[in-house]
Amino acid sequence: MVKLGVIGCGGIATHQLTSVWDDGLFDLVAGTDIRPEQLELFAEKFGMGKGYADHRDMLAEADLDAVMVCTPTYLHAEHTIAAAEAGKAVFCQKPMAMNTYDCYKVIQTCEACDVKLQLGFVRRYDTDWGTLKRVVESGELGRPLVWRQIAGGPGPKRPFFMNKMEGGGPMIDGMVHNYDFACHCFGAPVEVKSMPVEIHHSTTALDTGTVCVRFEDGDTIMVAWSWGLPEGVRTPGHTDVLGPNGALYFPGSFDASKFQDQYDPKTEGAYLMVLEGGEEKLVTFKRQNMFREELRHFAEWVTEDGAPRVGGDAGLASTRIAELALGGGGLI
């Protein structure tokens, strides 16, 4: 079992650990949070050994193999660096940091301390999102490809998400998943163009915008999101991929009832590919818990001395895209 410490015992840490807890891979030795009630909840739910108000005390006193950093985004770099300097393997939630300068500091510290770092880009472990990569690599749609996504609703309830200095809004905290997975599918990004705006009175972050990223082989991703709508208002989302040979529609972006006899929706999901002449082809996948797979991988490389599948370079690349997007764009 991995002797684990958690910095930030809130919602995402609870969700991630719950997904993998029955596998018996982790011994939650200690956790730290500025809210005593969160430490009590963690102790009750996961049998946590000891709670701390300050991460520095935990890192100095607790016998740990690894640390999960699940604090608000603006604290990721500080807490990851502290864990690395204490000699602990680190799992850091996305985004890696609020800016590329801090990303470089994290990478340099982990290298200097000979500590391994895994970034929390959970889509890399998902059979659903993995289907997109599988289709891209199959060549059925041809190249170059244009991946489009549009979505709108209220922002997350935790205030830091919509604070310019602490979370940065959707173009860094939410879209960063898309940036990372596009890099995973398409290769190196070369240019970012964006139109960021703020439409809601309660936020200091840019809460709405469209971001386009061009990749080295000519592929493009376009993400148009808003976290600026009031409570109770959410627009229909749509996600697709366009190519010279056809289009790929994501789950939820086509009428799945037409194909209900072709797969089991309880255990499977499906994408719809439409090719020349209107030919329709269902691309199915087995459902799984991507958060469980992500932490199983974390436990595996910590105990078996392997290498993280998603390291610091991925965190740096996606943060650089976000940094440019928030500033209107530029060359990478």
N, C-alpha and C positions, 0 to 999 in steps of 0.2 A: 504494500500500500504506500502511496505517496503521502508523506507528512506535509500537509498543506496549510498555508496561511492565506487569508483573504484580506485585502485592503479595500474596504467599501462593501459592507454587507447588506446592500439594498436589493432592488428588484432584479437586476440582471444577474447578479451573483446567485441569488436564490433560484432563479429560473434555470441557470446553467447547472448548478449543482444538483438540483432536483432531477434533471433529465438523466443524470448518470449515477445517482446515489446508490441505486439498487445493485449496481455492478461491483460495489465494494472495492473501488480503486483508490479511494482517498480516505485519509484519516484527517479530519479537520481539527488540527491541533490548536489553531488560534485564528482570531479575526480582529479587525480594527474598524471602528466606525465612531463618528462624533456623536451619534445618537444612541444612548444606552438601551433604548427599547429595541433597536435593531440587533444589538448584540444578544439581548435576551431571546429574541425570536430565532436567531441563528443557533444559539445554544440548545433551544428546545427542539428545533427541527433537525439539526444535523449532529447533535451531541458535541458541539464545539468545546474544546478543552478550556480555553481562556479568552476573554474579550479584553481589548485594549482601546483606549480613547485615542492613542497616538501610535501611528505605524512604526515610528522609530523605536518605541519601547518593545513592540512585538518583534521587530527584526533583531533587536539586541538580545532578547531573552528566550524566545521560543526556538525549539529544535525543529527546523523546517527543511524540507527538501526543495520546495517550490512555493511560489507566491502567485496568486491571481490578483491582478489590479483591475478593480471594477468601480472606480471612482468617477466623478464627472470628468469630462474630456480635458479640461484645463489642468487637471492634476495628474494626468497619465504619465507625463514625462518625469515629473518629480518623484512619483511613487515607484515607477519602473527603475529609475536610476538608483534610488535608495535600496531597492531589493537586489539589484545587480551588485551594488557595492557591498552588500551583506553576503554575497556569494550564492544567491538563490536563483534557480531557474525561474523564468518569468513567463506568465501568460498575461498579456495586456489586452484589454478590450479595445475595439476600434473607436474612433480614429486613434492612431498612435500618439498624436499630439495636435496642438492647435496650429502649428507652423512647422516648416521644414527645418528651421534652425534647431528646434527642440528634438526633432526626429534624428538629426545627425548626432546630437549629444547623447541620446539614448543608445544609438547604434555603437558609437565610439566607446561608451561606458561598458556596454555588454561585452564588446570585443576585448577591452582592456582587462576586464575582470574574468574573462573566459567563461561567460555565462550565456546560456542559450535563451533566445527570446522567441515566443510564438505570439502572433497577432490574431485577434478575435474576428477574423473574416470568415464567419460561419458558413457562408454559401459554398465555400471551397469543399465542404464535407457533405454536401446535399445531393441526393439523387435527382431532385427536381431541377435545381440550377445546373447540375451536371449534365442534364439533358440538353441544355442550350449549348454547352461546350461540345458535346458529342455531335450535335447537328452541324455546328460550325466546322468541326474537323472532318465531317463526312464529305463536305463539298457539295452536297445536294442543292443548296441554295446559291452556289457560286460565290464569287467574291468580286468587288468589296461588298460588305454588308453594312446596313444601317439598323442599329438597335434603338428602338424608340420606347419611351415610357412616359406616361402622364398620370398624375395623381394629385389630389387636393383634399385637405381636411384641416382640423385644428392641430396645433402642435402638441408634443408630449406634455404631460401635466407637470413634470418636474421643472421648476423655473430656469434651471441652468441651461437647458436645451435651447432656450430662446434668448439667452443673454449673449451679446456679441463677444464678450471676453471669456465666457465660461464654456459655452457649447457651440455657438456660432450659427445655429439654425440648420435647416435641411440641406443646404448645399455643401456642408461639411459632415454633419453628424448622420444624416440619412442617406444622401446620395453617395457617400463614400463606399458603401457596399457595391453600388453599381460601377463606380470607377474601378474598384479592385477587380470585380469579376470581368469587366471589359478588358482590363490588362491581362487577366488570366486567359481570356479567349483570343484576344487580338494582338497581343504583344506590346511593344513599347509605345506609349503615347507621345505625340509630337507637338500638338497644339490644342489650346483650350479657348473657346469663345463662350461668353455668357451674358445674360441680361438679368442681373439681380435687382430685386426691389423689396421694399418693406411696405406691406399693405395693412397690417394690424397695429392698432395703437398701443398694445400692451407689450410689444417686444422691442428690444434694442438690436436684435440680430436681423439680418436680411432674411425674411421669412418666405420669400417666393422667388422663383427664378427658373430660367431655362439654361441648361449647360450643354454644350456640344464639345466632344473630345474627338480629335482625329488621331488615328494610329498609323504606325509606320507603313503598313501595307494598304492604306487607303480606307480601312474600315472606320466607322463613326458610331458614337453613341450620343443620343439626344435624350436628356432627362429633364422633364418639366414638372416641377413639384411646387406645392404650396403647403406651408404649415401656418398660414395666416388667416384661415377661415374660423368663424366663431363655432363654439360648441354646438353639436347637433347638425353641422353642415359638412357633408362629405361628397365630393364629386365622383362619378363613375371613373374607375381607372382603366387604363388600356396599355398593354405591352405587346410589341411585336418586333420581328426582325425582317427587314426587306433585303432581298438579293436579286441578282439578275435572272435567277431561275424560278423565283417564287417568293412566298412569305411564310413566316412561322408565327403562329398566334399562341401566346402563353395561356396557361390555365386561367380561367376567369375572363379571358378576352374573346371567347367564342362560345357558341351555344353547345355545351357539352351534352345536352339531352338528346341531340341527334345521334350520338355515338354511344349511348348508354349500354348497348348490348355488346360493345367491343372491348370493354375493360371493366374491372371491378373498382368503383370509386372509393370503396372502403379501404382498399389496400394499394390501389394504384392511382396515379395521376396521368394526365395526358396533355400534350401539345398538339396543335393542328397545323400541318404543313399543307399549303395549297400551291400546286405547281402549274405549269403551263397547261392551258385548256381547261382549267378548273379542277384538275385532279386533286382529290383530298386524301391525305395520308395521316393517320393518327400515329403519334410517337409517344409511347407509354413508358412509365417508369414505376418502380416499386417505391412506395412511401417509406420514409424512415425519419428518425429524429436527428436532425443535423447537429443540434447542440450536444446530444449524447456522443455522436461520432467525433465531434471536435475535441471534447474533453477526454475521450478514450485515446485519441491520438496524443494529446498532451501527456497523459499518464504513461503512455507507451514509451515516448522518447525520454522522459525524465528517468524512468526506471531502467530502460534498456540502453541508454546512452546513444540514442539515434539522433536524427536531425529534424527540427520542426518543418512541417510542410509549408507553412506561411511565416516567413521571418521578417526581419527589419526592413529589408529592401521593399517588400510589398507595402508595408506601412508608410514608408517614405514616398513611394510613387503615388499612392492615393492621396496622401496629404498634400503633395505638390499640386495635383490636379485641383483639389479643393481650394488651396491658397490662391491659385490663379483664377478660379471660378468666382470667388468672392471679390476679386479685384477687377472683374470684367474680361479676363482672359489674357492670353499671351503664349509665346513659344516656350516649350519645356526644355 
